[in-house]
């Protein structure tokens, strides 16, 4: 089983659009992926309701676990999604 830690970068935390992007990416992985706050019980990374229920905010650390084919690559991709601020205003709005 592979494990990675990530610090959530989106200003709204792991809610709304960032959570949706994360869950969709987790669903594309061959490996089984779970996510948790440190010390808490992991939940399925493929369940939007479970991910939202974690109540993760910007700057919070989460732990990802993956088991199966492509586990390391899956975690690399998912960590990159988590650490990106998906709520950053685009230049067109600035």
Phi and psi restraints in degrees (value plus and minus 20) as a CYANA .aco file:
   2 UNK   PHI    -112.8   -72.8
   2 UNK   PSI     130.3   170.3
   3 UNK   PHI    -158.5  -118.5
   3 UNK   PSI     120.2   160.2
   4 UNK   PHI    -161.2  -121.2
   4 UNK   PSI     131.2   171.2
   5 UNK   PHI    -131.8   -91.8
   5 UNK   PSI     126.1   166.1
   6 UNK   PHI    -161.7  -121.7
   6 UNK   PSI     128.8   168.8
   7 UNK   PHI    -126.3   -86.3
   7 UNK   PSI     104.4   144.4
   8 UNK   PHI     -89.1   -49.1
   8 UNK   PSI     107.1   147.1
   9 UNK   PHI    -116.8   -76.8
   9 UNK   PSI     -44.6    -4.6
  10 UNK   PHI     -89.8   -49.8
  10 UNK   PSI     119.5   159.5
  11 UNK   PHI     -81.2   -41.2
  11 UNK   PSI     -50.5   -10.5
  12 UNK   PHI    -109.4   -69.4
  12 UNK   PSI     -14.4    25.6
  13 UNK   PHI      54.0    94.0
  13 UNK   PSI    -170.9  -130.9
  14 UNK   PHI    -116.3   -76.3
  14 UNK   PSI      47.0    87.0
  15 UNK   PHI    -156.1  -116.1
  15 UNK   PSI     144.2   184.2
  16 UNK   PHI      30.2    70.2
  16 UNK   PSI    -145.3  -105.3
  17 UNK   PHI     -81.1   -41.1
  17 UNK   PSI     -67.4   -27.4
  18 UNK   PHI     -79.8   -39.8
  18 UNK   PSI     -59.1   -19.1
  19 UNK   PHI     -85.8   -45.8
  19 UNK   PSI     -61.2   -21.2
  20 UNK   PHI     -83.3   -43.3
  20 UNK   PSI     -65.0   -25.0
  21 UNK   PHI     -80.5   -40.5
  21 UNK   PSI     -62.5   -22.5
  22 UNK   PHI     -84.3   -44.3
  22 UNK   PSI     -68.2   -28.2
  23 UNK   PHI     -84.1   -44.1
  23 UNK   PSI     -60.7   -20.7
  24 UNK   PHI     -82.1   -42.1
  24 UNK   PSI     -63.3   -23.3
  25 UNK   PHI     -85.5   -45.5
  25 UNK   PSI     -59.8   -19.8
  26 UNK   PHI     -83.6   -43.6
  26 UNK   PSI     -56.8   -16.8
  27 UNK   PHI     -87.3   -47.3
  27 UNK   PSI     -42.5    -2.5
  28 UNK   PHI    -102.9   -62.9
  28 UNK   PSI     -31.1     8.9
  29 UNK   PHI    -101.3   -61.3
  29 UNK   PSI     125.9   165.9
  30 UNK   PHI     -94.2   -54.2
  30 UNK   PSI     -55.7   -15.7
  31 UNK   PHI     -92.3   -52.3
  31 UNK   PSI     131.3   171.3
  32 UNK   PHI    -101.7   -61.7
  32 UNK   PSI     104.2   144.2
  33 UNK   PHI    -140.0  -100.0
  33 UNK   PSI     115.3   155.3
  34 UNK   PHI    -145.2  -105.2
  34 UNK   PSI     142.2   182.2
  35 UNK   PHI    -158.4  -118.4
  35 UNK   PSI     126.5   166.5
  36 UNK   PHI    -175.1  -135.1
  36 UNK   PSI     137.9   177.9
  37 UNK   PHI     -96.8   -56.8
  37 UNK   PSI     130.2   170.2
  38 UNK   PHI     -73.7   -33.7
  38 UNK   PSI     109.7   149.7
  39 UNK   PHI      65.0   105.0
  39 UNK   PSI     -25.5    14.5
  40 UNK   PHI    -121.6   -81.6
  40 UNK   PSI     146.9   186.9
  41 UNK   PHI     -91.7   -51.7
  41 UNK   PSI     108.9   148.9
  42 UNK   PHI     -87.1   -47.1
  42 UNK   PSI     128.6   168.6
  43 UNK   PHI    -142.8  -102.8
  43 UNK   PSI     142.8   182.8
  44 UNK   PHI     -83.7   -43.7
  44 UNK   PSI     110.7   150.7
  45 UNK   PHI     -94.9   -54.9
  45 UNK   PSI     -28.0    12.0
  46 UNK   PHI    -112.8   -72.8
  46 UNK   PSI     -23.5    16.5
  47 UNK   PHI    -125.2   -85.2
  47 UNK   PSI      90.2   130.2
  48 UNK   PHI     -79.9   -39.9
  48 UNK   PSI     -59.9   -19.9
  49 UNK   PHI     -85.6   -45.6
  49 UNK   PSI     -60.3   -20.3
  50 UNK   PHI     -85.7   -45.7
  50 UNK   PSI     -61.6   -21.6
  51 UNK   PHI     -85.7   -45.7
  51 UNK   PSI     -64.8   -24.8
  52 UNK   PHI     -82.6   -42.6
  52 UNK   PSI     -57.0   -17.0
  53 UNK   PHI     -86.8   -46.8
  53 UNK   PSI     -37.4     2.6
  54 UNK   PHI     -85.3   -45.3
  54 UNK   PSI     -43.2    -3.2
  55 UNK   PHI      35.3    75.3
  55 UNK   PSI      35.5    75.5
  56 UNK   PHI    -112.0   -72.0
  56 UNK   PSI     111.9   151.9
  57 UNK   PHI    -131.9   -91.9
  57 UNK   PSI     146.9   186.9
  58 UNK   PHI     -75.4   -35.4
  58 UNK   PSI     114.1   154.1
  59 UNK   PHI      68.9   108.9
  59 UNK   PSI     -31.1     8.9
  60 UNK   PHI     -92.2   -52.2
  60 UNK   PSI     127.1   167.1
  61 UNK   PHI    -115.1   -75.1
  61 UNK   PSI     120.1   160.1
  62 UNK   PHI    -147.0  -107.0
  62 UNK   PSI     137.9   177.9
  63 UNK   PHI    -136.9   -96.9
  63 UNK   PSI     109.3   149.3
  64 UNK   PHI    -129.2   -89.2
  64 UNK   PSI     120.8   160.8
  65 UNK   PHI    -146.7  -106.7
  65 UNK   PSI     120.7   160.7
  66 UNK   PHI    -159.3  -119.3
  66 UNK   PSI     121.6   161.6
  67 UNK   PHI    -156.9  -116.9
  67 UNK   PSI     109.4   149.4
  68 UNK   PHI     100.9   140.9
  68 UNK   PSI    -190.3  -150.3
  69 UNK   PHI     -78.4   -38.4
  69 UNK   PSI     109.6   149.6
  70 UNK   PHI      52.3    92.3
  70 UNK   PSI       3.6    43.6
  71 UNK   PHI     -78.6   -38.6
  71 UNK   PSI     -66.9   -26.9
  72 UNK   PHI     -84.2   -44.2
  72 UNK   PSI     -64.5   -24.5
  73 UNK   PHI     -85.4   -45.4
  73 UNK   PSI     -58.6   -18.6
  74 UNK   PHI     -80.4   -40.4
  74 UNK   PSI     -65.0   -25.0
  75 UNK   PHI     -87.1   -47.1
  75 UNK   PSI     -57.7   -17.7
  76 UNK   PHI     -78.2   -38.2
  76 UNK   PSI     -66.1   -26.1
  77 UNK   PHI     -85.3   -45.3
  77 UNK   PSI     -63.9   -23.9
  78 UNK   PHI     -90.1   -50.1
  78 UNK   PSI     -56.7   -16.7
  79 UNK   PHI     -82.2   -42.2
  79 UNK   PSI     -61.9   -21.9
  80 UNK   PHI     -80.6   -40.6
  80 UNK   PSI     -59.7   -19.7
  81 UNK   PHI     -85.1   -45.1
  81 UNK   PSI     -65.1   -25.1
  82 UNK   PHI     -84.4   -44.4
  82 UNK   PSI     -56.8   -16.8
  83 UNK   PHI    -105.1   -65.1
  83 UNK   PSI     -24.2    15.8
  84 UNK   PHI    -110.4   -70.4
  84 UNK   PSI     120.5   160.5
  85 UNK   PHI    -105.3   -65.3
  85 UNK   PSI      77.7   117.7
  86 UNK   PHI     -98.4   -58.4
  86 UNK   PSI     -22.8    17.2
  87 UNK   PHI    -127.1   -87.1
  87 UNK   PSI     -10.4    29.6
  88 UNK   PHI     -85.3   -45.3
  88 UNK   PSI     108.4   148.4
  89 UNK   PHI     -83.2   -43.2
  89 UNK   PSI     121.2   161.2
  90 UNK   PHI     -96.7   -56.7
  90 UNK   PSI     142.1   182.1
  91 UNK   PHI     -82.7   -42.7
  91 UNK   PSI     -47.3    -7.3
  92 UNK   PHI     -86.8   -46.8
  92 UNK   PSI     -44.9    -4.9
  93 UNK   PHI    -114.1   -74.1
  93 UNK   PSI     -26.2    13.8
